[in-house]
C-alpha cells in the first residue's frame, strides 16, 4: 500500500479507538481498532526499523503501549 493511504487509515483507526476507549469506555473494542492502526504504518513502510528517526519509533511504541494498557484494563474487568 502507498504511504498516504496508510496514513489516512492509521489516523482513522486511532480516532475510532480513542473514541471507544474514552467516550464509550470499551477497552476491548479499543484494542481492536488501536491494534489495527499499527498495521497501517503511517510512515514509510519500506524504511527499516533501525533507519527510522527516533520520533517515529516513539510514536509507534507509544501506540503499542496504549494497546497493552487497554488489554490490561480489559483483563482486570473480567
N, C-alpha and C positions, 0 to 999 in steps of 0.2 A: 504494500500500500504506500501511497505517497504521504509525505510528512504533513502537508496542510490538512488533508482529510483525517489523518490520525489525530492531529491537534484538536480538531473540532469534536471528534468522538471522545477523546480523552476529557476535554472540558465538560462535555455534556454528561458523561458518566460521573465525573467528580461532583458536578452540581446536583445531579439526581441523588447520588449517595449522601451528600451532606444534607439534602432535603429530608431524606428518610431518617438520617441519624439525629438531626437537631429538631426538626419540626414534628415529625411523626413518632420519633423516639423508637424506631425499629432497627436496632443494630444488626439483626440477621439479614434484613434486606439491604442495609447499607453496605454490608460486607460484599454482597454480590456486585453491586454497582461500583464500589471503590476498587474491588479486585479486578473487575473487567477494565476499569480505566487504566490499570497498569499494563494491560495487554497492548493497548494502543499508545505506543511510545510517542509523546508529543515532540520529541527532539529527533535528531537524525538517527533513524534505526540502523543505518549502515555503519555508524560510528561505534567502535569497540568501547566497552565499559571503561577500560583503563585510559582511553584517549579523551573521555568526556571531561568538560570543565567541572570543578567542584560543585558549583551551584546546581547543575543538572543532576548530579548524583544525589545531592542533598534533598532536592525536590522529590525525586523518586523514592528515596529511602524514607523520607517523612511520610509520604503517602502509604508506603508499606507498613510503617509503624501504626498509622491510623487504622489500617485494616486489622492488624493484630490486636489493637485495643478494642475494636468492635467485637472481635472474636472472643476476647476475654469477658467483655460485658455480657455477651450473649451466653457464654458458657456458665457464668455465675448466676444468670437468671433461670437456669434450668432447675 
